[in-house]
Amino acid sequence: MRNITISGEFIKLDALLKFANLASSGGEAKIRIAQGEVLVNGEVCTMRGKKLRTGDTVTLDGQTVVIA
């Protein structure tokens, strides 16, 4: 598990996947989210525009990041 620090109030899920290097591109992030491969706070999330805030966790391929 690793921490990702954001400067604003929130970051959208697809942008976080790219920022945290969990997806190589926005297109890949969109597809993986749509296929239900991404967990937000332990639950499948298919909304690529989901707003993530401090304390939220995102898991993809066994890698988890925490928003700080």
Secondary structure as UniProt FT lines:
FT   STRAND          2..4
FT   STRAND          11..12
FT   HELIX           13..19
FT   TURN            20..21
FT   HELIX           26..34
FT   TURN            35..36
FT   STRAND          39..40
FT   TURN            41..42
FT   STRAND          43..44
FT   TURN            48..49
FT   STRAND          51..52
FT   TURN            54..55
FT   STRAND          57..60
FT   TURN            61..62
FT   STRAND          63..67
//
